[in-house]
């Protein structure tokens, strides 16, 4: 406990900080500040605008033209391929009147409804969920770029 407090409240005693602990702490604080700034920075946008931006980002991420729709697989990859999100999407299609064809032709209206369903399953609001996903996606892209540049 004392070592954790030292990082936030330096003391005059000779406490040694493990370099790995410091890196992890700095990384976590940086991530927290990035997400907080993203959420605060998005305050000027409405939920509808955030959803429109997210849908456009999905289309761009998958190289789709503006009028093209997403597949269910692309949507799940965007919101995060985990059990909670996958089940939320499956439950939405089971309870909605959408047919099988619509599962792989996700337009903006369907995208918006699916995002809201996933947010509900994750107990969060749309703006927080989308900005967090953007941060995670950007982080994974940075990681890919970093590992691509490593020469062995």
N, C-alpha and C positions, 0 to 999 in steps of 0.2 A: 504494500500500500504506500509506503514511504517513497519508493522509487517512482511510482506513478505520479505522486504529488510533486516530486522534484521537477519533473518536466514542466509542469504548469507553474510551480512556485519554487524557484531555485533557492537553495539555502546555502549558508556559508560552510556547512559541513562538507567533508570530502566524500560525496556520494558519486560512485562511478555509474555512468549511464551506458548501458549496452548499446552499441551502434545500431544493431538490428531493431531494438525496441524503439529507438529514436526515429529511424527511418519509417517504421510502421506507424508510429504516432503522427509524424509529419504527413504521411500519405493519407491517413484517415482524416486528419484535420483539413487537409487540402481538399479531399473529396467532399467533406461536409460543407466547406465554404463554397465550393463550386456549385453543389446542388442548391444550397441556400441562395446563392446569388442568381442562379438560373430561375428558381421559383420567384424570388423577389423581382427579378428583371422581367419576368413574364406578367407581372401585375398589370401592365398596360394592355395586355391582350385578353380578349374574352375566351371562354371555353371553346366557342365555335371557331374562333380564329386559330387557336392552338390545334384543334382537330383538323382544320383545313391545312395548316402547315405540316402536320404529322402525315396526313394522307399524301401530300405532295412529296414529302421526304421519302415515303415508302416507294412511290412511283420512281423517284430519282434513284433510290438505292438499288432498285431492281432493273433499272434501265428502261422503264416503261414510258411511253408517251403519255401526255396529259389525259387523253381520253380512254386509256387502257385501264382495266381493272386488275385487282390483286387476286392471287389465289389464297386459299385457306392456309396453305403452307407458308406463303410469304407473310401473311398477316401474323401468324403465330410466331414466326421468327422475329418480327418487329416487336411484338409485345413481350416476348420472352418465352422460349419453349420450355415450359415447366408444367407440372401436373395441374396446378391451380388454373393457369391460363388455358391450357388445352381442354380441361373439363368445362370451364366457363364457356368456351366457344362451342364445344359439343352440346352443352345444355341449351345454349341459345338456339342452335339449329334444330334441336329436338322439340323445343317448345314454340318456336316461331312457325309461321306458315311458309318459310323459305323452302324451296325445293333443292334437290341435289345439285342442279346446275348452278344455282346461286352461291353455293359453298365455294366454288372456284371462280366466281365472277363478282368479287367484292368491290362494289362501287363506293362512292363517298358516303352515301346514306347508310349503307350496311356497315361500312367501316366505323362510322360514328356510333352506331348502336352496339357493335361488337366491343369497341373500346370501353364504352360505358358498362357493359356487362363484365368485362375483365376487371375494370376498376372496382366494381361492386364486389366481385369475388375476392379482390385483394384489399378490401376495406380502405380504399383511398379515393381521392378525387381525381378528375381527369387531368388537371393542370399539373399536379404533383407527379402523377404517374408518367405522363408524357415527358416532362422535363427530366425526370430521373432516368427514363429509358434513353433519352437523347444523350445524357451524360454517360450511361453505360455503353451505348453504341460507340460514342466518340472514344471512350477509354479502350474499348476492344480494337477499334481501328488504329489507335496509337500503338497498342501492343503489337498488332500485326505489322505495322510499319517499322517498329523497333526491331522485331525479330527478323524481318526481311533483310534488314541492313547488316545483320551479324554475319561475318564471314569466318568460317572455321578452317 
